[in-house]
Structure formats: structure tokens, C-alpha cells
């Protein structure tokens, strides 16, 4: 989801698209959403912004799947 060479923060729609794509091949019980190492090159502002987007998308998909 992240290009560590770009300061661009992926939009919620992009993250949602990638997660839906992953759900086609990974059972929902085995799919974990976490920031991993993609944020280590970001400053705090970018990191907080991206984590907020990731949580927003995850909550939306979780509500649909439960």
C-alpha cells in the first residue's frame, strides 16, 4: 500500500480496493491489517494521517464482514 520513496499518503479508496482484492484470496479470519514497515520513512504527520485512514477503512470493511 505504501511507496516508501514517495511522501504521498494513499487515499482510503486505494486501501479499501487493495483489502477487497486481498479478501478474494485470503479468508477474512486470516487477513490482518497492520502498518508493518511502510511508515518507518514517514514523518509523524504522515504517519498519524495514514494510521487514521487505515483504521477508518478497516472498521468499514469489518462492519460489512461481521
N, CA, C and O of each residue as an XYZ file, in Angstrom:
264
protein
N       0.799     -1.189      0.000
C       0.000      0.000      0.000
C       0.846      1.259      0.000
O       0.376      2.328     -0.388
N       2.082      1.137      0.430
C       2.919      2.316      0.568
C       4.110      2.249     -0.374
O       4.707      1.193     -0.581
N       4.440      3.405     -0.939
C       5.682      3.553     -1.685
C       6.614      4.341     -0.770
O       6.420      5.539     -0.563
N       7.622      3.668     -0.225
C       8.485      4.336      0.755
C       9.310      5.464      0.150
O       9.935      6.234      0.881
N       9.320      5.571     -1.178
C      10.082      6.624     -1.839
C       9.221      7.842     -2.171
O       9.705      8.804     -2.768
N       7.959      7.800     -1.789
C       7.046      8.897     -2.089
C       6.374      9.377     -0.803
O       5.990      8.560      0.033
N       6.228     10.686     -0.637
C       5.544     11.197      0.551
C       4.016     11.089      0.441
O       3.301     11.416      1.388
N       3.527     10.636     -0.700
C       2.082     10.544     -0.920
C       1.455      9.539      0.027
O       1.957      8.428      0.200
N       0.353      9.943      0.637
C      -0.394      9.056      1.529
C      -1.542      8.463      0.719
O      -2.360      9.210      0.181
N      -1.619      7.129      0.620
C      -2.710      6.521     -0.152
C      -4.073      6.923      0.409
O      -4.258      7.021      1.622
N      -5.005      7.150     -0.484
C      -6.369      7.512     -0.083
C      -7.107      6.286      0.434
O      -6.727      5.149      0.155
N      -8.160      6.536      1.186
C      -8.967      5.457      1.757
C      -9.462      4.513      0.667
O      -9.491      3.298      0.865
N      -9.850      5.058     -0.475
C     -10.370      4.235     -1.567
C      -9.320      3.246     -2.078
O      -9.642      2.103     -2.406
N      -8.072      3.692     -2.142
C      -6.990      2.817     -2.605
C      -6.761      1.665     -1.627
O      -6.602      0.512     -2.030
N      -6.746      1.992     -0.353
C      -6.535      0.962      0.665
C      -7.701     -0.017      0.657
O      -7.504     -1.228      0.749
N      -8.914      0.514      0.548
C     -10.094     -0.357      0.512
C     -10.038     -1.295     -0.691
O     -10.334     -2.484     -0.571
N      -9.660     -0.764     -1.838
C      -9.549     -1.592     -3.045
C      -8.551     -2.735     -2.839
O      -8.835     -3.881     -3.187
N      -7.396     -2.423     -2.277
C      -6.376     -3.453     -2.053
C      -6.832     -4.492     -1.032
O      -6.555     -5.681     -1.189
N      -7.524     -4.050      0.004
C      -8.014     -5.004      1.004
C      -9.105     -5.900      0.424
O      -9.144     -7.096      0.713
N      -9.984     -5.332     -0.388
C     -11.024     -6.156     -1.027
C     -10.392     -7.173     -1.981
O     -10.844     -8.313     -2.080
N      -9.364     -6.750     -2.661
C      -8.634     -7.656     -3.557
C      -8.007     -8.793     -2.742
O      -8.067     -9.956     -3.142
N      -7.416     -8.455     -1.618
C      -6.800     -9.469     -0.750
C      -7.846    -10.438     -0.214
O      -7.584    -11.633     -0.086
N      -9.037     -9.919      0.101
C     -10.101    -10.775      0.649
C     -10.607    -11.810     -0.357
O     -11.265    -12.777      0.027
N     -10.307    -11.613     -1.621
C     -10.701    -12.596     -2.640
C      -9.840    -13.851     -2.566
O     -10.249    -14.919     -3.021
N      -8.648    -13.718     -1.990
C      -7.734    -14.869     -1.930
C      -7.343    -15.275     -0.508
O      -6.827    -16.371     -0.289
N      -7.588    -14.397      0.444
C      -7.248    -14.686      1.844
C      -8.543    -14.684      2.657
O      -9.282    -13.701      2.620
N      -8.833    -15.755      3.387
C     -10.042    -15.759      4.214
C     -10.010    -14.612      5.227
O      -8.954    -14.268      5.758
N     -11.174    -14.029      5.485
C     -11.229    -12.867      6.389
C     -10.648    -13.164      7.764
O     -10.121    -12.267      8.421
N     -10.740    -14.407      8.201
C     -10.200    -14.784      9.508
C      -8.668    -14.772      9.533
O      -8.057    -14.780     10.601
N      -8.066    -14.753      8.357
C      -6.599    -14.795      8.277
C      -5.980    -13.491      7.776
O      -4.759    -13.378      7.672
N      -6.809    -12.530      7.473
C      -6.297    -11.258      6.958
C      -6.158    -10.258      8.103
O      -7.139     -9.890      8.748
N      -4.943     -9.836      8.338
C      -4.645     -8.864      9.394
C      -4.168     -7.575      8.736
O      -3.299     -7.592      7.864
N      -4.742     -6.471      9.163
C      -4.351     -5.168      8.629
C      -3.458     -4.496      9.662
O      -3.873     -4.246     10.793
N      -2.229     -4.210      9.256
C      -1.305     -3.520     10.157
C      -0.331     -2.694      9.338
O      -0.108     -2.995      8.166
N       0.252     -1.667      9.922
C       1.123     -0.766      9.173
C       2.487     -1.355      8.829
O       3.134     -0.883      7.895
N       2.935     -2.362      9.549
C       4.223     -3.006      9.310
C       5.323     -1.963      9.140
O       5.426     -1.045      9.954
N       6.133     -2.083      8.117
C       7.297     -1.195      7.985
C       7.067     -0.052      6.998
O       7.971      0.754      6.780
N       5.902      0.036      6.408
C       5.659      1.054      5.393
C       5.702      2.481      5.899
O       5.832      3.415      5.107
N       5.595      2.664      7.197
C       5.555      4.018      7.747
C       6.880      4.466      8.355
O       6.987      5.598      8.827
N       7.868      3.616      8.353
C       9.113      3.971      9.045
C       9.863      5.126      8.401
O      10.692      5.766      9.048
N       9.581      5.398      7.130
C      10.257      6.508      6.460
C       9.423      7.783      6.481
O       9.817      8.787      5.888
N       8.280      7.757      7.154
C       7.366      8.906      7.193
C       7.633      9.776      8.415
O       8.173      9.318      9.423
N       7.240     11.046      8.298
C       7.303     11.878      9.500
C       6.030     11.629     10.308
O       5.137     10.911      9.856
N       5.946     12.217     11.497
C       4.811     11.937     12.381
C       3.482     12.346     11.778
O       2.491     11.631     11.927
N       3.443     13.494     11.094
C       2.189     13.964     10.494
C       1.667     12.929      9.492
O       0.495     12.554      9.534
N       2.533     12.476      8.602
C       2.133     11.471      7.606
C       1.738     10.158      8.272
O       0.772      9.514      7.865
N       2.479      9.771      9.285
C       2.204      8.511      9.979
C       0.829      8.536     10.634
O       0.045      7.600     10.477
N       0.540      9.594     11.358
C      -0.758      9.696     12.032
C      -1.887      9.733     11.011
O      -2.904      9.059     11.180
N      -1.711     10.516      9.955
C      -2.731     10.608      8.909
C      -2.990      9.236      8.288
O      -4.142      8.847      8.094
N      -1.937      8.516      7.983
C      -2.102      7.212      7.347
C      -2.729      6.190      8.286
O      -3.560      5.388      7.859
N      -2.348      6.208      9.539
C      -2.953      5.281     10.502
C      -4.443      5.560     10.662
O      -5.237      4.629     10.798
N      -4.825      6.830     10.647
C      -6.244      7.171     10.748
C      -7.023      6.631      9.551
O      -8.124      6.104      9.709
N      -6.456      6.763      8.366
C      -7.104      6.247      7.155
C      -7.196      4.724      7.217
O      -8.237      4.151      6.894
N      -6.124      4.075      7.625
C      -6.110      2.615      7.707
C      -7.176      2.111      8.683
O      -7.878      1.143      8.390
N      -7.295      2.758      9.831
C      -8.291      2.355     10.830
C      -9.704      2.594     10.294
O     -10.583      1.751     10.472
N      -9.922      3.716      9.650
C     -11.238      4.037      9.076
C     -11.680      2.957      8.082
O     -12.803      2.459      8.154
N     -10.795      2.607      7.168
C     -11.117      1.595      6.154
C     -11.323      0.228      6.797
O     -12.248     -0.498      6.433
N     -10.482     -0.118      7.732
C     -10.597     -1.416      8.402
C     -11.926     -1.532      9.139
O     -12.583     -2.571      9.069
N     -12.324     -0.485      9.840
C     -13.609     -0.507     10.553
C     -14.771     -0.660      9.575
O     -15.720     -1.399      9.840
N     -14.695      0.032      8.458
C     -15.757     -0.047      7.449
C     -15.895     -1.476      6.925
O     -16.998     -2.020      6.879
N     -14.779     -2.078      6.532
C     -14.825     -3.440      5.996
C     -15.232     -4.446      7.065
O     -15.992     -5.373      6.787
N     -14.740     -4.272      8.263
C     -15.092     -5.187      9.352
C     -16.606     -5.160      9.600
O     -17.216     -6.207      9.815
N     -17.207     -3.977      9.570
C     -18.654     -3.858      9.779
C     -19.428     -4.600      8.690
O     -20.481     -5.176      8.962
N     -18.919     -4.590      7.477
C     -19.568     -5.299      6.370
C     -19.414     -6.807      6.501
O     -20.311     -7.559      6.117
N     -18.294     -7.251      7.035
C     -17.976     -8.681      7.067
C     -18.527     -9.406      8.284
O     -18.649    -10.631      8.275
N     -18.858     -8.668      9.323
C     -19.323     -9.317     10.560
C     -20.813     -9.561     10.504
O     -21.387    -10.098     11.452
